Amino acid sequence: MKFGIVGNCQVRGLRECLTVLAPGHAFEAIQVEQLQADDQATLTRIVALAEDVDVLFTHLPDFSVAATGPQQALRQALSLARPRAVVTIPSIVFGGFHPDCCVLGIDGKYLQTAAYNYHSAIIAGAYLCGLPAARVPALFNRFVYAGLGYVGDFARHGTGLLESFATLGFDAGFFFTSRRVFMHCPNHPVVDALFELARQMLERVRIQPVCVPPPADWMSTNALLWPVYPGLVGARNSEGDDVSPGRSLNVVHGTRVISWGELIESSYACYAEHHLESANWYAPSVERAAGFLGEHVKPERV
């Protein structure tokens, strides 16, 4: 059988997993997370793929691409296609291990730091409160995590993931029973998580997966790896109360190691350049952090 997969950046890993789990079948994937509303070439490819395969696996448009214009264009393209069968699959999005990691945009455009599109809500909140960059590392502690609800976020995000899977007829329980960190960052799962979803996808179309190990984790060397903070669920060392990210944490992208100091410095420079304090931005986690830090952290004495 021939299968198509249309969706966000996770479809590459899913295709690799499906290929090893069902070697007698063909899988073709189209990533659309960068889709533009006027990208007629890609939209035409999607329609052609949908009509050429026996089964089309697809993410929901809202999870495939961020902007509303491309989402509507994708919906329109999928409505024009006449696939033999369609299976809507869940996207593995889970912020429970990385509740401080977020994206931040102004007027629909993502701001970039040394960690690309990713930001720390605590760092952004500290900037908005007028705290100097030198004070930021000390803000990464159990008191701040508790005040921002980061510990409880694990359960909240877990419920959301379980429900998003169940709504589409899939089971996310495996991720939690394995008791391992299954995300590199909130929207990039490890290959074991994609492998389990791929198994369930095959079972939905009545194909028995073969017994093989997962393929190499492409995202571990090509996507951003955000750390799990000490004191939060999944951290290797969750017992230490006084941990300075400036010394112990970093962000990894391929062979590049981005120190916490570099992340703070680049974030502050980015926010100053774009006048974040007066700009039109939307990021609930940053708003929450700014509110908490403004209430509980004393400003510099003049």
Residue frames relative to the residue before (quaternion, step in Angstrom):
aa qw qx qy qz dx dy dz
M 1.0000 0.0000 0.0000 0.0000 0.00 0.00 0.00
K 0.3028 -0.7391 0.5755 0.1755 3.53 -1.25 0.53
F 0.1050 -0.8122 0.5738 0.0043 3.54 -0.86 1.05
G 0.1931 -0.7452 0.6244 0.1327 3.53 -1.20 0.64
I 0.1168 -0.7694 0.6246 0.0652 3.56 -1.17 0.64
V 0.0099 -0.7961 0.6037 -0.0402 3.57 -0.71 1.10
G 0.4284 0.7019 -0.4917 0.2865 3.57 -0.79 0.97
N 0.7694 -0.3587 0.2704 0.4542 3.52 -1.26 -0.47
C 0.8072 -0.3202 0.1996 0.4539 3.57 -1.32 -0.20
Q 0.5757 0.6105 -0.3804 0.3887 3.60 1.18 -0.35
V 0.5613 0.6335 -0.4008 0.3508 3.62 1.14 -0.43
R 0.5607 0.5820 -0.4044 0.4282 3.61 1.13 -0.46
G 0.6947 0.4634 -0.2705 0.4790 3.57 0.84 -0.97
L 0.6247 0.5341 -0.3396 0.4572 3.57 1.04 -0.73
R 0.6432 0.5166 -0.3322 0.4573 3.58 0.94 -0.84
E 0.6532 0.5084 -0.3191 0.4616 3.60 0.94 -0.84
C 0.6587 0.4993 -0.3087 0.4706 3.59 0.99 -0.81
L 0.6626 0.5079 -0.3053 0.4579 3.58 0.91 -0.90
T 0.6298 0.5581 -0.3330 0.4255 3.57 1.01 -0.79
V 0.7145 0.4162 -0.2666 0.4951 3.61 0.95 -0.79
L 0.6596 0.5124 -0.3114 0.4533 3.60 1.11 -0.59
A 0.7906 0.1473 -0.0682 0.5905 3.59 1.12 -0.60
P 0.0903 -0.8719 0.4789 0.0465 3.60 0.56 1.17
G 0.6651 0.5158 -0.3196 0.4354 3.61 1.13 -0.37
H 0.6844 0.4576 -0.2698 0.4994 3.57 1.26 0.09
A 0.4055 -0.7134 0.5251 0.2256 3.57 -1.27 0.44
F 0.0700 -0.7964 0.6007 0.0018 3.56 -1.00 0.90
E 0.0227 -0.7803 0.6249 -0.0120 3.55 -0.92 0.98
A 0.1347 -0.8170 0.5597 0.0327 3.57 -0.85 0.99
I 0.1075 -0.7500 0.6483 0.0756 3.54 -1.21 0.66
Q 0.2327 -0.7690 0.5834 0.1190 3.57 -0.67 1.15
V 0.0919 -0.8341 0.5438 0.0117 3.56 -0.84 0.95
E 0.3528 0.7639 -0.4944 0.2183 3.63 1.17 0.25
Q 0.7099 0.4020 -0.2516 0.5207 3.60 1.24 -0.41
L 0.3278 0.7860 -0.4757 0.2199 3.59 1.28 0.17
Q 0.2030 -0.7378 0.6314 0.1257 3.54 -1.14 0.78
A 0.6264 -0.5839 0.3619 0.3685 3.57 -1.07 0.70
D 0.7445 0.3849 -0.2152 0.5012 3.60 1.11 -0.64
D 0.4342 0.6945 -0.4613 0.3411 3.61 1.26 0.32
Q 0.1096 -0.8539 0.5071 0.0404 3.54 0.44 1.25
A 0.5974 0.5806 -0.3694 0.4118 3.59 1.06 -0.67
T 0.6887 0.4594 -0.2840 0.4838 3.59 0.88 -0.91
L 0.6402 0.5242 -0.3285 0.4554 3.59 0.96 -0.82
T 0.6419 0.5087 -0.3197 0.4764 3.59 1.04 -0.74
R 0.6218 0.5350 -0.3324 0.4655 3.60 1.05 -0.77
I 0.6393 0.5313 -0.3283 0.4487 3.58 0.98 -0.82
V 0.6581 0.4991 -0.3083 0.4719 3.57 0.90 -0.91
A 0.6614 0.5084 -0.3074 0.4578 3.60 0.91 -0.90
L 0.6541 0.5044 -0.3170 0.4660 3.59 0.95 -0.85
A 0.6541 0.5332 -0.3180 0.4322 3.57 0.88 -0.92
E 0.7170 0.4440 -0.2522 0.4745 3.56 1.00 -0.79
D 0.6674 0.5245 -0.2902 0.4419 3.59 1.26 -0.34
V 0.7105 0.4745 -0.2557 0.4524 3.59 1.15 -0.56
D 0.5657 -0.5799 0.4631 0.3594 3.53 -1.32 0.29
V 0.7862 0.0392 0.0019 0.6167 3.57 1.08 -0.80
L 0.1840 -0.7624 0.6107 0.1087 3.55 -1.01 0.86
F 0.1765 -0.7423 0.6398 0.0925 3.56 -0.80 1.09
T 0.0812 0.8231 -0.5573 0.0734 3.58 -0.80 0.90
H 0.4242 -0.6416 0.5742 0.2805 3.53 -1.18 0.69
L 0.5687 -0.5361 0.4779 0.4010 3.55 -1.23 0.35
P 0.5957 -0.6016 0.3842 0.3683 3.63 -0.93 0.78
D 0.6312 0.5519 -0.3393 0.4265 3.60 1.02 -0.75
F 0.7236 0.3871 -0.2295 0.5234 3.59 1.19 -0.53
S 0.5865 0.6003 -0.3596 0.4078 3.58 1.27 -0.11
V 0.7894 -0.0024 0.0640 0.6105 3.54 1.01 -0.88
A 0.5361 -0.7007 0.3802 0.2775 3.57 -0.96 0.89
A 0.7350 0.4542 -0.2543 0.4346 3.60 0.79 -0.98
T 0.5666 -0.6417 0.4064 0.3195 3.57 -1.07 0.77
G 0.6145 0.5644 -0.3562 0.4206 3.61 1.01 -0.70
P 0.6945 0.4437 -0.2748 0.4954 3.62 0.79 -0.94
Q 0.5893 0.5617 -0.3746 0.4438 3.61 1.06 -0.63
Q 0.6790 0.4821 -0.2897 0.4718 3.57 0.90 -0.93
A 0.6328 0.5245 -0.3310 0.4636 3.59 1.02 -0.76
L 0.6491 0.5089 -0.3138 0.4703 3.58 1.03 -0.79
R 0.6268 0.5257 -0.3367 0.4663 3.60 0.97 -0.80
Q 0.6577 0.5157 -0.3074 0.4549 3.55 0.94 -0.91
A 0.6532 0.5120 -0.3155 0.4600 3.59 0.94 -0.86
L 0.6763 0.4879 -0.2971 0.4651 3.58 0.91 -0.89
S 0.6432 0.5194 -0.3282 0.4569 3.59 1.08 -0.65
L 0.6496 0.5150 -0.3150 0.4623 3.58 1.16 -0.55
A 0.6167 0.5652 -0.3434 0.4270 3.58 1.16 -0.59
R 0.2120 -0.7623 0.5980 0.1280 3.53 -1.25 0.48
P 0.0185 0.8271 -0.5605 0.0370 3.61 0.50 1.14
R 0.5862 -0.5798 0.4323 0.3650 3.56 -1.19 0.52
A 0.7861 -0.0722 0.0735 0.6095 3.57 1.04 -0.79
V 0.1422 -0.7810 0.6046 0.0654 3.57 -1.11 0.73
V 0.0568 -0.7614 0.6451 0.0297 3.56 -1.02 0.88
T 0.2483 -0.7618 0.5821 0.1386 3.57 -0.60 1.14
I 0.1473 -0.8152 0.5587 0.0390 3.55 -0.73 1.08
P 0.5001 -0.6595 0.4648 0.3144 3.60 -1.10 0.59
S 0.3584 -0.6709 0.5987 0.2510 3.52 -1.27 0.46
I 0.3722 -0.7292 0.5293 0.2228 3.58 -0.91 0.91
V 0.1622 0.7601 -0.6006 0.1880 3.54 -0.17 1.36
F 0.1728 0.7927 -0.5537 0.1875 3.57 -0.56 1.18
G 0.1551 -0.8288 0.5351 0.0526 3.56 -0.53 1.18
G 0.3804 0.7778 -0.4479 0.2231 3.58 1.24 0.07
F 0.6884 0.4472 -0.2814 0.4970 3.59 1.08 -0.65
H 0.7917 0.2241 -0.0796 0.5628 3.58 1.16 -0.64
P 0.0327 0.8617 -0.5061 0.0161 3.63 0.72 0.99
D 0.6518 0.5210 -0.3137 0.4532 3.59 1.21 -0.39
C 0.6007 0.5760 -0.3440 0.4347 3.58 1.26 -0.40
C 0.1274 0.8013 -0.5702 0.1285 3.58 -0.76 0.99
V 0.3800 -0.6492 0.5813 0.3102 3.53 -1.36 -0.05
L 0.1320 -0.7909 0.5968 0.0318 3.55 -1.14 0.63
G 0.0164 0.8289 -0.5566 0.0534 3.54 -0.65 1.09
I 0.2268 -0.7339 0.6219 0.1523 3.53 -1.29 0.44
D 0.8401 -0.0634 -0.0076 0.5386 3.55 -0.69 1.15
G 0.7504 -0.4372 0.2081 0.4500 3.56 0.92 0.97
K 0.6632 0.4672 -0.3124 0.4942 3.61 1.25 0.04
Y 0.4287 -0.7212 0.4867 0.2433 3.56 -0.77 1.07
L 0.3464 -0.6968 0.5889 0.2184 3.53 -1.11 0.79
Q 0.2344 -0.7937 0.5502 0.1113 3.57 -1.05 0.74
T 0.1577 -0.7468 0.6422 0.0707 3.50 -1.13 0.88
A 0.7313 -0.3345 0.2952 0.5160 3.58 -1.19 -0.39
A 0.6836 0.4377 -0.2644 0.5208 3.57 1.27 -0.43
Y 0.5834 -0.6128 0.3521 0.4000 3.58 1.18 0.68
N 0.8304 -0.1686 0.1135 0.5188 3.64 -0.72 -0.97
Y 0.6161 0.5937 -0.3335 0.3959 3.58 1.23 -0.18
H 0.1085 -0.7850 0.6098 0.0120 3.52 -1.15 0.81
S 0.3760 -0.6472 0.6010 0.2802 3.51 -1.36 0.28
A 0.4425 -0.6972 0.4952 0.2700 3.58 -0.77 1.02
I 0.6279 0.5370 -0.3382 0.4506 3.59 1.05 -0.73
I 0.6541 0.4998 -0.3167 0.4712 3.59 0.92 -0.85
A 0.6735 0.4842 -0.3006 0.4708 3.59 0.88 -0.92
G 0.6482 0.5199 -0.3187 0.4560 3.57 0.99 -0.83
A 0.6335 0.5299 -0.3242 0.4613 3.57 1.03 -0.80
Y 0.6338 0.5226 -0.3318 0.4639 3.58 0.98 -0.82
L 0.6832 0.4954 -0.2926 0.4497 3.58 0.87 -0.94
C 0.6664 0.4811 -0.2934 0.4883 3.58 1.20 -0.51
G 0.5061 -0.6778 0.4056 0.3463 3.57 1.26 -0.04
L 0.4042 0.7100 -0.4835 0.3142 3.58 1.20 0.43
P 0.4815 -0.6653 0.4744 0.3170 3.63 -0.92 0.76
A 0.6372 -0.5650 0.3711 0.3702 3.56 -1.13 0.69
A 0.6170 0.5820 -0.3479 0.3994 3.59 1.05 -0.71
R 0.6813 0.4861 -0.2921 0.4629 3.59 1.15 -0.49
V 0.5119 0.7027 -0.4015 0.2880 3.58 1.19 -0.38
P 0.6393 0.5447 -0.3723 0.3949 3.69 0.75 -0.81
A 0.6619 0.5229 -0.3129 0.4366 3.60 0.99 -0.77
L 0.5865 0.5955 -0.3677 0.4077 3.60 1.22 -0.30
F 0.6145 0.5322 -0.3524 0.4636 3.58 1.23 -0.27
N 0.3795 0.7017 -0.4979 0.3402 3.55 0.19 1.35
R 0.7151 -0.4777 0.3025 0.4110 3.55 -1.26 0.32
F 0.6176 0.5555 -0.3538 0.4299 3.60 1.00 -0.74
V 0.6859 0.4639 -0.2831 0.4839 3.57 0.87 -0.94
Y 0.6294 0.5329 -0.3436 0.4491 3.60 0.93 -0.83
A 0.6709 0.4929 -0.2989 0.4664 3.58 0.92 -0.91
G 0.6701 0.5156 -0.3006 0.4414 3.56 0.93 -0.89
L 0.7035 0.4355 -0.2526 0.5016 3.56 1.12 -0.65
G 0.5028 -0.6866 0.4058 0.3333 3.59 1.27 -0.02
Y 0.3178 0.7953 -0.4789 0.1928 3.58 1.21 0.31
V 0.6338 0.5215 -0.3492 0.4521 3.61 1.00 -0.68
G 0.6979 0.4598 -0.2696 0.4784 3.58 0.91 -0.88
D 0.5367 0.6423 -0.3986 0.3749 3.57 1.20 -0.45
F 0.5745 0.5965 -0.3936 0.3989 3.60 1.08 -0.62
A 0.6902 0.4640 -0.2801 0.4795 3.58 0.85 -0.96
R 0.6527 0.5224 -0.3205 0.4454 3.58 0.95 -0.84
H 0.6776 0.4659 -0.2895 0.4899 3.57 0.90 -0.89
G 0.6155 0.5581 -0.3432 0.4381 3.58 1.08 -0.71
T 0.6421 0.5125 -0.3164 0.4742 3.56 0.97 -0.85
G 0.6529 0.5250 -0.3117 0.4482 3.56 0.97 -0.84
L 0.6657 0.4963 -0.3056 0.4660 3.58 0.96 -0.85
L 0.6422 0.5209 -0.3217 0.4611 3.58 0.93 -0.88
E 0.6854 0.4839 -0.2882 0.4614 3.58 0.91 -0.89
S 0.6485 0.5207 -0.3321 0.4450 3.60 0.96 -0.79
F 0.6452 0.4964 -0.3104 0.4909 3.57 1.09 -0.68
A 0.6814 0.5088 -0.2972 0.4342 3.57 0.81 -1.03
T 0.6060 0.5763 -0.3516 0.4208 3.59 1.02 -0.76
L 0.7505 0.3630 -0.1945 0.5169 3.57 1.10 -0.72
G 0.6038 -0.6070 0.3423 0.3871 3.58 1.27 0.25
F 0.5828 0.5482 -0.3841 0.4607 3.59 1.20 0.52
D 0.3481 -0.7423 0.5437 0.1794 3.56 -1.28 0.34
A 0.1757 -0.8054 0.5614 0.0718 3.59 -0.60 1.17
G 0.3763 0.7657 -0.4618 0.2424 3.59 1.24 0.06
F 0.5712 0.6214 -0.3703 0.3880 3.57 1.10 -0.70
F 0.6300 0.5690 -0.3448 0.4006 3.58 0.95 -0.84
F 0.7326 0.4276 -0.2320 0.4761 3.55 1.01 -0.82
T 0.6396 0.5132 -0.3379 0.4619 3.60 1.07 -0.59
S 0.6067 0.5663 -0.3623 0.4241 3.60 1.15 -0.47
R 0.2398 -0.8225 0.4822 0.1828 3.60 1.31 -0.38
R 0.5560 0.5597 -0.4205 0.4481 3.56 0.97 0.88
V 0.5479 -0.5677 0.4800 0.3835 3.55 -1.23 0.39
F 0.0901 -0.8431 0.5300 0.0145 3.58 -0.49 1.16
M 0.6796 0.4176 -0.3040 0.5209 3.59 1.24 0.37
H 0.3869 -0.6792 0.5715 0.2497 3.56 -1.12 0.73
C 0.7270 -0.1132 0.0890 0.6714 3.54 1.21 -0.74
P 0.7674 -0.4268 0.1815 0.4427 3.65 -1.10 0.29
N 0.8003 0.2679 -0.1581 0.5125 3.63 1.03 -0.57
H 0.6742 0.4409 -0.3031 0.5090 3.60 1.25 0.24
P 0.1830 -0.8123 0.5462 0.0918 3.62 -0.27 1.22
V 0.5339 -0.5725 0.4990 0.3718 3.54 -1.28 0.34
V 0.6676 -0.5393 0.3298 0.3933 3.56 -1.18 0.49
D 0.5877 0.5782 -0.3825 0.4172 3.63 1.05 -0.60
A 0.6462 0.5121 -0.3210 0.4659 3.58 1.04 -0.74
L 0.6533 0.4950 -0.3063 0.4841 3.58 0.97 -0.84
F 0.6175 0.5606 -0.3337 0.4394 3.56 1.06 -0.79
E 0.6615 0.4934 -0.3037 0.4762 3.58 0.96 -0.85
L 0.6452 0.4993 -0.3280 0.4763 3.59 0.95 -0.78
A 0.6344 0.5319 -0.3310 0.4528 3.60 0.97 -0.80
R 0.6163 0.5384 -0.3423 0.4616 3.59 1.02 -0.76
Q 0.6855 0.4792 -0.2847 0.4684 3.56 0.90 -0.92
M 0.6007 0.5532 -0.3560 0.4544 3.59 1.09 -0.64
L 0.6668 0.4903 -0.3030 0.4724 3.57 0.95 -0.86
E 0.6385 0.5261 -0.3291 0.4552 3.57 0.97 -0.78
R 0.6122 0.5598 -0.3480 0.4368 3.60 1.09 -0.66
V 0.7485 0.3335 -0.2015 0.5366 3.58 1.10 -0.65
R 0.5233 -0.7021 0.3632 0.3183 3.56 1.30 0.56
I 0.4556 0.6058 -0.5032 0.4149 3.52 0.91 1.03
Q 0.3479 -0.7513 0.5259 0.1949 3.57 -0.76 1.04
P 0.3545 -0.7422 0.5199 0.2306 3.63 -0.57 1.06
V 0.4312 -0.6693 0.5305 0.2909 3.57 -1.09 0.64
C 0.5148 -0.6422 0.4782 0.3065 3.56 -1.26 0.45
V 0.2686 0.7449 -0.5559 0.2528 3.58 -0.14 1.32
P 0.5264 -0.6037 0.4727 0.3675 3.61 -1.19 0.35
P 0.6225 -0.5368 0.3987 0.4066 3.60 -1.19 0.35
P 0.5350 -0.5957 0.4726 0.3682 3.60 -1.19 0.40
A 0.7026 -0.4196 0.3369 0.4656 3.58 -1.28 0.01
D 0.4607 -0.6867 0.4965 0.2640 3.54 -1.09 0.77
W 0.2813 -0.7971 0.5151 0.1423 3.56 -0.08 1.32
M 0.6761 0.5160 -0.3047 0.4287 3.58 0.93 -0.86
S 0.5875 0.5958 -0.3827 0.3916 3.60 1.10 -0.53
T 0.7600 0.3269 -0.1924 0.5278 3.59 1.18 -0.46
N 0.7602 0.3708 -0.2032 0.4933 3.60 1.20 -0.26
A 0.7083 0.3904 -0.2572 0.5289 3.59 1.23 -0.28
L 0.6121 -0.5608 0.4121 0.3755 3.55 -1.27 0.32
L 0.1936 -0.7641 0.6071 0.1005 3.57 -0.98 0.90
W 0.1524 -0.7961 0.5827 0.0592 3.57 -0.44 1.24
P 0.4623 -0.7072 0.4480 0.2922 3.65 -0.84 0.83
V 0.3888 -0.6410 0.5965 0.2865 3.53 -1.33 0.39
Y 0.3921 -0.7639 0.4595 0.2269 3.57 -0.50 1.16
P 0.5346 -0.5964 0.4858 0.3499 3.60 -1.03 0.72
G 0.7306 0.3647 -0.3010 0.4926 3.54 -0.89 1.01
L 0.6952 0.4106 -0.2720 0.5235 3.59 1.26 -0.24
V 0.6665 -0.5081 0.3638 0.4066 3.56 -1.23 0.47
G 0.7811 0.3169 -0.2532 0.4747 3.56 -0.90 0.98
A 0.5321 0.6316 -0.4167 0.3799 3.60 1.23 -0.25
R 0.5199 -0.6456 0.4619 0.3156 3.56 -1.03 0.78
N 0.7746 0.1535 -0.0877 0.6073 3.56 1.07 -0.75
S 0.0375 0.8410 -0.5357 0.0661 3.56 0.06 1.28
E 0.5517 0.6357 -0.3881 0.3753 3.57 1.24 0.13
G 0.6409 0.5575 -0.3401 0.4035 3.59 1.07 -0.60
D 0.3210 -0.7668 0.5286 0.1722 3.57 -0.77 1.03
D 0.7717 0.3048 -0.1543 0.5364 3.57 0.98 -0.82
V 0.1965 0.7784 -0.5613 0.2013 3.54 0.04 1.32
S 0.2058 -0.7870 0.5719 0.1063 3.57 -0.72 1.04
P 0.3837 -0.7357 0.5045 0.2389 3.62 -0.48 1.13
G 0.5636 0.6067 -0.3903 0.4024 3.59 1.14 -0.51
R 0.7414 0.3605 -0.2109 0.5253 3.57 1.17 -0.53
S 0.8269 0.3270 -0.1187 0.4418 3.57 0.88 -0.90
L 0.7466 0.3677 -0.2236 0.5073 3.62 1.13 -0.40
N 0.0593 0.7757 -0.6281 0.0144 3.52 -1.25 0.47
V 0.3857 -0.6659 0.5827 0.2614 3.51 -1.35 0.24
V 0.1815 -0.7995 0.5675 0.0765 3.57 -0.92 0.90
H 0.0244 0.7672 -0.6407 0.0177 3.55 -1.03 0.85
G 0.8039 -0.1112 0.0229 0.5839 3.55 -0.16 1.29
T 0.7886 -0.2270 0.1989 0.5357 3.57 -0.66 -1.10
R 0.5882 0.5879 -0.3654 0.4182 3.58 1.25 -0.11
V 0.1552 -0.7640 0.6219 0.0734 3.56 -0.93 0.96
I 0.1669 -0.7928 0.5839 0.0513 3.56 -0.62 1.20
S 0.3298 -0.7655 0.5179 0.1927 3.57 -0.45 1.18
W 0.6205 -0.5439 0.4043 0.3946 3.55 -1.24 0.44
G 0.6104 0.5535 -0.3469 0.4479 3.57 1.09 -0.67
E 0.6548 0.5005 -0.3086 0.4748 3.57 0.99 -0.83
L 0.6340 0.5271 -0.3326 0.4577 3.58 1.01 -0.79
I 0.6570 0.5042 -0.3111 0.4661 3.58 0.93 -0.89
E 0.6742 0.5065 -0.2967 0.4481 3.57 0.85 -0.99
S 0.6925 0.4692 -0.2868 0.4671 3.58 0.86 -0.93
S 0.6246 0.5386 -0.3391 0.4526 3.59 1.07 -0.70
Y 0.6675 0.4940 -0.3054 0.4659 3.58 0.86 -0.93
A 0.6425 0.5163 -0.3241 0.4644 3.59 0.99 -0.79
C 0.6406 0.5283 -0.3121 0.4616 3.57 1.01 -0.85
Y 0.6971 0.4788 -0.2811 0.4537 3.58 0.84 -0.97
A 0.6357 0.5162 -0.3301 0.4695 3.57 1.06 -0.72
E 0.6458 0.5368 -0.3171 0.4408 3.57 0.96 -0.88
H 0.7719 0.3442 -0.1722 0.5060 3.56 0.98 -0.88
H 0.3949 -0.7480 0.4600 0.2702 3.59 1.29 0.22
L 0.0263 -0.8634 0.5039 -0.0057 3.53 0.86 1.06
E 0.6326 0.5776 -0.3377 0.3901 3.59 0.98 -0.81
S 0.7819 0.2702 -0.1593 0.5387 3.60 1.16 -0.46
A 0.5215 0.6660 -0.3971 0.3561 3.59 1.28 -0.01
N 0.4997 -0.6251 0.5113 0.3133 3.53 -1.36 0.26
W 0.1925 0.7911 -0.5502 0.1854 3.57 0.01 1.31
Y 0.1575 -0.7719 0.6082 0.0970 3.54 -1.30 0.40
A 0.3101 0.7000 -0.5916 0.2526 3.55 -0.69 1.18
P 0.3258 -0.7969 0.4702 0.1942 3.62 -0.05 1.25
S 0.6617 0.5113 -0.3274 0.4399 3.60 0.95 -0.79
V 0.6335 0.5070 -0.3284 0.4835 3.60 1.09 -0.66
E 0.6321 0.5258 -0.3265 0.4662 3.57 0.99 -0.81
R 0.6461 0.5169 -0.3077 0.4697 3.56 1.00 -0.86
A 0.6725 0.4969 -0.2996 0.4594 3.59 0.90 -0.90
A 0.6536 0.5139 -0.3200 0.4542 3.58 0.92 -0.86
G 0.6548 0.5186 -0.3130 0.4520 3.56 0.98 -0.81
F 0.6837 0.4849 -0.2882 0.4630 3.56 0.91 -0.92
L 0.6867 0.4781 -0.2922 0.4632 3.58 0.84 -0.94
G 0.6323 0.5386 -0.3348 0.4448 3.57 1.03 -0.73
E 0.6921 0.4728 -0.2673 0.4754 3.56 1.11 -0.67
H 0.8157 0.3286 -0.1258 0.4592 3.58 0.93 -0.90
V 0.7074 0.4155 -0.2707 0.5037 3.62 1.15 -0.32
K 0.3864 -0.7375 0.5086 0.2193 3.55 -0.70 1.08
P 0.4465 -0.6867 0.4966 0.2871 3.60 -0.95 0.81
E 0.6773 -0.4758 0.3664 0.4249 3.52 -1.32 0.20
R 0.4263 -0.6710 0.5397 0.2771 3.54 -1.08 0.72
V 0.3566 -0.7353 0.5378 0.2070 3.56 -0.94 0.87
